[in-house]
């Protein structure tokens, strides 16, 4: 019998409202991509639709926050699994569905670049690209970053963050504190593109601007906000003025048309971080919203929804249904009306038969190969920075 059999499983608790936010993030990205096919500015509400891409940043904030909460759940039980266990759990959570999505994308597109995302002005369907995607190194290779399935850039960015997470918690936060991580993230929003464009002997093709925009250094600010909410969770919002501040920030921003991606990120990261902070603490003004079971249901399946919707839209609907190219408001409503139920249906099946079995396989693998004997966290430790744990 392996030593890990003596371990008691860590309770898997879900914070009320965070799944609701995942549902909001997934749906906002889906609607935004339906809008992106034939963008239109007719009607004031179209400006709000155009902000849907920020749902990915909301995903990143929630990811960092929930990883931290899971870290605490393990350390409070005195369990100190290895970093290998942490990384294995994240791999088994992400990789099975992602690998299947890569296979499906290859079958539907058959290497035809016309069905790849428009941002990829080169041939992504190569053996080198396949190896980069299977190893998740594609997040650091400009030619491969956006992936075969159109939205994979965020998966690569998040896997890069997972790789760094134990080091950030154990080494970085004790030295620079959560506010320091936020400051670093803000500096990287401008510093990372500047660094890339000033590399000597380097000429970037126009399409590699996406690499500056989507790679981890520039996106790190989202994760830093999530880590701040986790480490400063003792700071509880009580006044209704916080909600008024969120409204005052969000409505003007949502009514803008952004042309500078650095500015757009900087202005959106704080209202979205404020929203997560309010929902996490179940502020009385958002409590009714956080109890929305339908959005919570969508949120638990948001990874599948996010991963499949672009492939369904780009490689199937736009390819075989001419009306999907209709412009204007009618075209957007038609695409959403067709894409949303199809994507939700596929995500329900995917969640049950791919995501959940993958998670169970990961738990068995970790229990057998990656979980050491339990040991106690030192009494003088804070439980969040003294041992590496898995989610």
ABEGO torsion letter per residue (X at the ends): XBAAAABBBBBBBBBBGAAAAAAAAAAAAAAAAAAAABBBABEAAAAAAAAAAAAAAAAAAAAAAAAAAAAAAAAAAGBBBBAAAAAAAAAAAAAAAAAAAAAAAAAAAGGBAAABBAABABBABBAAAAAAAAAGAAAABAAAAAEAAGAAAAAAAAAAAAAAAAAAAAAAAAAAEAAAAAAAAAAAAAAAAAAAAABBGBBBBAAAAAAAAABAAAAAAAAAAAAAAAAAAABBBABAAAAAAAAAAAAAAAABBBABAAAAAAAAAAAAAAAAAAAAAGBAAAAAAAABAAAAAAAAAAAAAAAAAAAAAAAAAAAABAAAABBEAAAAAAAAAAAAAAAAAAAAAAAAAAAAAAAAAAAAAAAAAABBBBBBBBAABAGAAABBBBX
